[in-house]
Amino acid sequence: MGKKDTDLSHMTSKPLTKGEQYVKSGSVTNIMDTVKRGTCYYFLKAKVDASMKKEQRTVHVTLSNVSGAVLDASCTCPASALGRCNHVAAVLLFINKHVKEHGYDPLACTSKPCEWNQGKKTGKNPSKISDAIYSSYKQKTVKLCDFDPRPQHMRQVPYDAKKEFVNDLKYHGLTGGESSMWESLLNSIITYDNYALDEERKIMLQDLTWSFFTNIRSDGSKFNTNAYMIPGTEPQSESEQWKSCRWFRVTASTAKQAHNLGGLLVDTTTHIDSTYRKLYNYLAYHVWNLHPFSTSDTAYGNDNEDRARTDYHDVMLNSSPGIKVLKTGFWVNKLWPELGCSPDGIVYDPNESNKYGLVDIKCPKLFKKNSTC
């Protein structure tokens, strides 16, 4: 062993002290070693946490297999250039400690602590979760309208209780003549399950249906012709008589939709949620009139229907003298009293072989500022 391997005059106590602190704090990680065959060199590589920055220093050390002396050492820290690197000292002290505790034989990987997915140790301060403080966390505020002052175990209200509460509100509104705003808000939470009809109920409903059909058929007996207009329905949508005669009948505007729904009811396998939804929408819009249909286009058409009928009469009068265009109401045929239609007008032309015809008026909003005449 020569002087080169044993000269420690350049060392001071500070690297040793700081190195011990690094080892005790677990700052020395990712240690790798190897021996070059045919030589006396033992190579080490390790990572050591920096003391003042959140980063790691890379340390390389070359030892002598014969004497254990440090032949070469380097670190990525600035102090390494002066030969007084604390990180190099920490790696050497860690190796010395390991040899004293486990001997010179290499430790099997299965005997080592697991080093997978450990994450970085920089900036970590282990403590109880109850003592943890997160400065960036902001507690979610509860809106006043969503605040529930009841205890947690009393916040779940059974569905039957909700339904009973809404029904009581409806009863109070019917008897008192005034409805509460809560009734309109809570109606959406009440749903009704599908139920099966027993045979007795089906027979009774069929009898009521035929009785109703017989009644509307008998209404046509007071008219002399098969096709007749119900008196008082000329104003059409502005007439209550027109609405009362129309709601239970299949009309020209709903015939296609009613036909398609009838086809779905023939096959029992199609009785799924989408079919029920289509049936409900048809009843809600056309029978119960819960959602009256109205747009700016239809409003414009209703406002200009009389003018369009007059313009049509004036135009046709030039080519067919004596023509008449009359406003009409709701028409029904005795043979099919469940059907009906409301033409926009009836035409009488004495110059044609078929003297009577119908007028269907369309008033696109496109022509609001432009005239076709």
C-alpha positions as CSV (number, residue, x, y, z in Angstrom):
1,M,0.0,0.0,0.0
2,G,1.6,3.2,-1.1
3,K,1.3,6.8,0.1
4,K,-1.2,7.5,-2.8
5,D,-3.7,5.1,-1.2
6,T,-3.4,6.3,2.4
7,D,-2.8,10.1,2.2
8,L,-5.8,11.8,3.9
9,S,-4.2,15.2,4.6
10,H,-6.7,17.0,2.3
11,M,-9.7,15.7,4.3
12,T,-11.5,17.7,7.0
13,S,-14.2,16.8,9.5
14,K,-17.0,18.7,7.8
15,P,-17.6,16.2,4.9
16,L,-17.6,13.3,7.4
17,T,-20.1,15.0,9.6
18,K,-22.4,16.0,6.8
19,G,-22.0,12.6,5.2
20,E,-23.2,10.9,8.4
21,Q,-26.2,13.2,8.3
22,Y,-27.0,12.2,4.7
23,V,-26.7,8.5,5.6
24,K,-28.9,8.8,8.7
25,S,-31.6,10.8,6.8
26,G,-31.8,8.2,4.0
27,S,-30.7,10.7,1.4
28,V,-28.3,8.2,-0.3
29,T,-30.4,6.3,-3.0
30,N,-30.1,4.4,-6.3
31,I,-26.7,2.8,-5.5
32,M,-25.2,0.8,-8.3
33,D,-21.8,-1.0,-8.3
34,T,-19.8,-3.2,-10.6
35,V,-16.3,-4.7,-10.9
36,K,-14.2,-4.6,-14.1
37,R,-12.9,-8.1,-14.8
38,G,-9.1,-8.4,-15.0
39,T,-8.5,-5.2,-13.0
40,C,-8.5,-4.1,-9.3
41,Y,-11.2,-1.4,-9.8
42,Y,-14.5,-1.3,-8.0
43,F,-17.0,1.2,-9.4
44,L,-19.8,2.9,-7.6
45,K,-22.6,5.2,-8.7
46,A,-25.3,6.7,-6.4
47,K,-27.8,9.6,-6.0
48,V,-27.6,11.9,-3.0
49,D,-30.2,14.6,-2.1
50,A,-28.9,18.2,-2.2
51,S,-29.1,19.9,1.1
52,M,-30.3,23.4,-0.1
53,K,-32.2,22.5,-3.3
54,K,-34.9,20.1,-4.4
55,E,-32.6,18.1,-6.6
56,Q,-30.2,15.1,-6.5
57,R,-26.5,15.0,-7.0
58,T,-24.9,12.1,-9.0
59,V,-21.8,10.6,-7.3
60,H,-19.2,8.4,-9.1
61,V,-16.5,6.6,-7.0
62,T,-13.7,4.3,-8.0
63,L,-12.2,2.1,-5.2
64,S,-9.3,-0.3,-5.1
65,N,-10.1,-3.9,-4.7
66,V,-6.8,-4.5,-3.0
67,S,-6.7,-1.8,-0.3
68,G,-10.2,-0.3,-0.4
69,A,-8.7,3.2,-1.0
70,V,-10.5,5.8,-3.1
71,L,-8.8,6.0,-6.4
72,D,-11.2,8.5,-8.0
73,A,-14.4,10.3,-7.0
74,S,-16.6,13.0,-8.6
75,C,-19.9,14.6,-7.9
76,T,-22.1,17.0,-9.9
77,C,-22.1,19.6,-7.0
78,P,-19.7,22.7,-7.2
79,A,-17.8,21.6,-4.0
80,S,-16.5,18.5,-5.8
81,A,-13.9,20.5,-7.6
82,L,-12.3,21.5,-4.3
83,G,-12.0,17.8,-3.1
84,R,-14.3,18.4,-0.2
85,C,-17.7,17.0,-1.4
86,N,-20.1,16.0,1.3
87,H,-22.0,13.7,-1.1
88,V,-19.0,11.6,-1.9
89,A,-18.3,11.2,1.8
90,A,-22.0,10.1,2.3
91,V,-21.6,7.4,-0.4
92,L,-18.4,6.1,1.1
93,L,-19.9,6.1,4.6
94,F,-22.9,4.3,3.4
95,I,-20.8,1.6,1.8
96,N,-18.8,1.2,5.0
97,K,-22.0,0.9,7.0
98,H,-23.4,-1.7,4.6
99,V,-20.2,-3.8,4.7
100,K,-20.2,-3.8,8.6
101,E,-23.8,-4.8,8.8
102,H,-24.1,-7.4,5.9
103,G,-20.5,-8.4,5.1
104,Y,-18.7,-8.4,1.8
105,D,-20.9,-10.9,0.0
106,P,-23.5,-9.2,-2.3
107,L,-27.1,-9.3,-0.9
108,A,-29.7,-11.1,-3.1
109,C,-32.3,-8.8,-4.6
110,T,-35.0,-10.7,-2.8
111,S,-33.5,-9.8,0.5
112,K,-33.4,-6.1,-0.3
113,P,-36.2,-3.7,0.5
114,C,-38.5,-3.0,-2.4
115,E,-37.4,0.0,-4.4
116,W,-40.2,0.1,-6.9
117,N,-42.5,3.1,-7.1
118,Q,-41.1,4.8,-4.1
119,G,-41.2,8.2,-5.6
120,K,-39.0,11.1,-4.8
121,K,-38.1,11.8,-1.2
122,T,-37.4,15.5,-1.7
123,G,-39.8,17.8,0.1
124,K,-41.5,15.0,1.9
125,N,-42.6,15.4,5.5
126,P,-44.3,12.3,6.8
127,S,-47.0,13.0,9.4
128,K,-50.5,12.0,10.5
129,I,-53.2,12.6,7.9
130,S,-55.2,14.5,10.5
131,D,-52.4,17.0,10.9
132,A,-51.9,17.5,7.2
133,I,-52.6,21.1,5.9
134,Y,-53.1,21.8,2.2
135,S,-52.8,25.5,1.6
136,S,-54.2,25.3,-2.0
137,Y,-57.3,23.4,-0.9
138,K,-60.5,25.5,-0.7
139,Q,-63.5,24.1,0.9
140,K,-66.5,23.9,-1.4
141,T,-69.2,26.4,-0.4
142,V,-72.8,25.3,-0.1
143,K,-75.4,27.6,-1.8
144,L,-78.2,28.8,0.5
145,C,-80.8,27.2,-1.8
146,D,-79.0,23.8,-1.5
147,F,-78.5,23.9,2.3
148,D,-80.4,21.3,4.2
149,P,-80.6,22.0,8.0
150,R,-81.9,18.6,8.8
151,P,-79.6,15.9,10.3
152,Q,-78.0,13.6,7.9
153,H,-80.2,10.6,8.8
154,M,-83.4,12.6,8.1
155,R,-82.5,13.9,4.7
156,Q,-83.6,10.8,2.8
157,V,-87.4,11.1,2.3
158,P,-89.2,8.0,1.0
159,Y,-90.8,8.3,-2.4
160,D,-94.3,7.5,-1.0
161,A,-94.0,10.4,1.4
162,K,-93.1,12.8,-1.4
163,K,-96.0,11.6,-3.5
164,E,-98.4,12.0,-0.6
165,F,-97.1,15.6,0.0
166,V,-97.6,16.5,-3.7
167,N,-101.1,15.0,-3.8
168,D,-102.1,17.0,-0.7
169,L,-100.9,20.2,-2.4
170,K,-103.0,19.4,-5.4
171,Y,-106.1,18.7,-3.2
172,H,-105.6,21.9,-1.4
173,G,-105.3,23.8,-4.7
174,L,-108.5,22.2,-6.0
175,T,-110.5,22.9,-2.8
176,G,-109.1,26.3,-2.2
177,G,-109.0,27.5,-5.7
178,E,-105.4,28.6,-5.6
179,S,-102.4,26.5,-6.5
180,S,-99.0,26.7,-4.8
181,M,-95.7,27.3,-6.6
182,W,-94.5,24.2,-4.8
183,E,-97.0,22.1,-6.7
184,S,-95.5,23.1,-10.0
185,L,-91.9,22.6,-8.8
186,L,-92.5,19.2,-7.2
187,N,-94.6,17.7,-10.0
188,S,-91.5,16.6,-11.8
189,I,-90.4,14.2,-9.0
190,I,-93.7,12.2,-9.2
191,T,-93.7,9.3,-11.6
192,Y,-96.2,6.6,-12.2
193,D,-95.2,3.0,-12.8
194,N,-96.7,0.9,-15.6
195,Y,-99.4,-1.5,-14.5
196,A,-101.2,-4.4,-16.2
197,L,-105.0,-4.3,-16.8
198,D,-107.0,-7.3,-15.7
199,E,-109.6,-8.8,-18.1
200,E,-112.6,-7.3,-16.3
201,R,-111.0,-3.8,-16.6
202,K,-110.2,-4.4,-20.3
203,I,-113.8,-5.4,-21.1
204,M,-115.2,-2.4,-19.3
205,L,-112.9,0.0,-21.3
206,Q,-113.9,-1.7,-24.5
207,D,-117.6,-1.2,-23.7
208,L,-116.9,2.5,-22.9
209,T,-115.0,2.9,-26.2
210,W,-117.9,1.5,-28.2
211,S,-120.4,3.6,-26.3
212,F,-118.4,6.7,-27.1
213,F,-118.1,5.7,-30.7
214,T,-121.9,5.2,-30.9
215,N,-122.6,8.6,-29.4
216,I,-120.4,10.5,-31.9
217,R,-122.0,8.5,-34.8
218,S,-125.4,9.5,-33.6
219,D,-124.4,13.2,-33.8
220,G,-124.4,13.0,-37.6
221,S,-128.0,11.8,-37.8
222,K,-129.3,15.4,-37.7
223,F,-127.5,16.3,-41.0
224,N,-128.8,15.3,-44.4
225,T,-125.5,14.7,-46.1
226,N,-122.8,12.1,-45.3
227,A,-120.1,14.8,-45.1
228,Y,-121.1,17.8,-42.9
229,M,-119.5,20.8,-41.2
230,I,-120.1,21.2,-37.4
231,P,-121.7,24.6,-36.9
232,G,-119.8,27.2,-35.0
233,T,-116.3,25.9,-36.0
234,E,-115.5,28.4,-38.7
235,P,-113.1,30.4,-36.5
236,Q,-111.2,27.1,-36.1
237,S,-108.3,27.5,-33.5
238,E,-110.1,30.5,-32.0
239,S,-113.3,28.5,-31.4
240,E,-113.9,26.4,-28.3
241,Q,-116.5,24.4,-30.3
242,W,-113.8,23.5,-32.9
243,K,-111.4,22.4,-30.1
244,S,-114.1,20.2,-28.4
245,C,-115.0,18.5,-31.7
246,R,-111.4,17.9,-32.7
247,W,-109.5,16.7,-29.6
248,F,-110.7,13.1,-29.7
249,R,-110.7,12.6,-33.4
250,V,-107.8,11.6,-35.8
251,T,-107.4,14.7,-38.0
252,A,-105.6,15.3,-41.3
253,S,-102.6,16.7,-39.5
254,T,-102.3,13.8,-37.1
255,A,-103.4,10.9,-39.3
256,K,-99.9,9.7,-40.2
257,Q,-98.6,9.8,-36.6
258,A,-101.7,8.0,-35.4
259,H,-101.4,5.3,-38.1
260,N,-97.7,4.7,-37.2
261,L,-98.6,4.4,-33.5
262,G,-101.4,2.0,-34.3
263,G,-98.9,-0.2,-36.1
264,L,-96.7,-0.3,-33.1
265,L,-99.5,-1.5,-30.8
266,V,-100.3,-4.5,-33.1
267,D,-97.0,-6.2,-32.2
268,T,-96.7,-6.7,-28.4
269,T,-92.9,-7.1,-28.8
270,T,-92.6,-3.4,-29.6
271,H,-94.1,-2.4,-26.2
272,I,-90.9,-0.8,-25.0
273,D,-90.0,2.5,-23.4
274,S,-89.7,4.3,-26.7
275,T,-93.2,3.2,-27.8
276,Y,-94.7,4.3,-24.5
277,R,-93.0,7.6,-24.8
278,K,-94.4,8.2,-28.3
279,L,-97.9,7.3,-27.2
280,Y,-97.6,9.7,-24.2
281,N,-96.3,12.5,-26.4
282,Y,-99.2,12.0,-28.9
283,L,-101.8,12.1,-26.1
284,A,-100.1,15.1,-24.3
285,Y,-99.9,17.2,-27.5
286,H,-103.1,16.3,-29.4
287,V,-105.6,14.9,-26.9
288,W,-104.8,16.5,-23.5
289,N,-103.4,19.7,-25.2
290,L,-100.7,20.0,-22.4
291,H,-98.2,21.5,-24.8
292,P,-99.9,23.7,-27.4
293,F,-97.8,23.9,-30.5
294,S,-97.0,27.5,-31.6
295,T,-94.0,29.1,-33.4
296,S,-93.4,32.4,-35.0
297,D,-94.1,30.8,-38.4
298,T,-97.5,29.4,-37.4
299,A,-98.4,32.7,-35.7
300,Y,-97.5,34.5,-38.9
301,G,-99.6,32.1,-40.9
302,N,-102.7,32.4,-38.7
303,D,-102.5,36.2,-38.8
304,N,-102.3,36.3,-42.6
305,E,-104.7,33.4,-43.5
306,D,-107.7,35.6,-44.3
307,R,-105.5,37.9,-46.5
308,A,-104.2,34.8,-48.3
309,R,-107.7,33.5,-48.9
310,T,-108.8,36.9,-50.3
311,D,-105.7,37.1,-52.6
312,Y,-106.3,33.7,-53.9
313,H,-110.0,34.6,-54.7
314,D,-108.9,37.8,-56.5
315,V,-106.3,35.9,-58.6
316,M,-108.6,33.1,-59.6
317,L,-111.4,35.5,-60.4
318,N,-109.6,36.8,-63.4
319,S,-109.5,33.3,-65.1
320,S,-112.7,31.9,-63.7
321,P,-115.5,34.5,-63.3
322,G,-118.1,33.6,-60.6
323,I,-115.6,31.6,-58.4
324,K,-116.2,31.8,-54.7
325,V,-113.7,31.0,-51.9
326,L,-115.4,30.6,-48.5
327,K,-114.0,30.1,-45.0
328,T,-115.1,26.8,-43.4
329,G,-114.8,24.9,-40.2
330,F,-114.5,21.3,-39.0
331,W,-115.8,18.6,-41.3
332,V,-116.8,15.0,-40.4
333,N,-118.2,12.1,-42.4
334,K,-121.0,9.9,-41.1
335,L,-119.3,6.8,-42.3
336,W,-116.1,7.5,-40.3
337,P,-117.1,9.8,-37.4
338,E,-113.7,9.2,-35.6
339,L,-112.0,11.2,-38.4
340,G,-112.1,14.9,-39.2
341,C,-110.4,17.7,-41.0
342,S,-110.4,21.5,-41.1
343,P,-109.7,22.9,-44.6
344,D,-108.5,26.4,-44.9
345,G,-111.3,27.1,-47.4
346,I,-113.9,25.7,-49.8
347,V,-113.9,26.7,-53.4
348,Y,-117.0,26.8,-55.6
349,D,-116.2,27.2,-59.3
350,P,-119.3,27.1,-61.6
351,N,-117.0,26.8,-64.7
352,E,-115.6,23.4,-63.7
353,S,-117.2,20.0,-63.9
354,N,-116.2,19.3,-60.3
355,K,-117.6,22.5,-58.9
356,Y,-116.3,22.1,-55.3
357,G,-112.8,22.0,-54.1
358,L,-110.6,22.7,-51.0
359,V,-108.0,25.3,-50.3
360,D,-104.9,24.6,-48.2
361,I,-103.1,27.8,-47.3
362,K,-99.4,28.1,-46.5
363,C,-97.9,31.4,-45.4
364,P,-94.1,30.9,-45.2
365,K,-92.4,33.7,-43.3
366,L,-90.1,33.9,-46.3
367,F,-92.8,36.0,-48.0
368,K,-93.3,38.3,-45.1
369,K,-91.4,41.1,-47.0
370,N,-92.0,39.8,-50.5
371,S,-95.2,39.4,-52.4
372,T,-95.7,36.6,-55.0
373,C,-98.5,38.5,-56.8
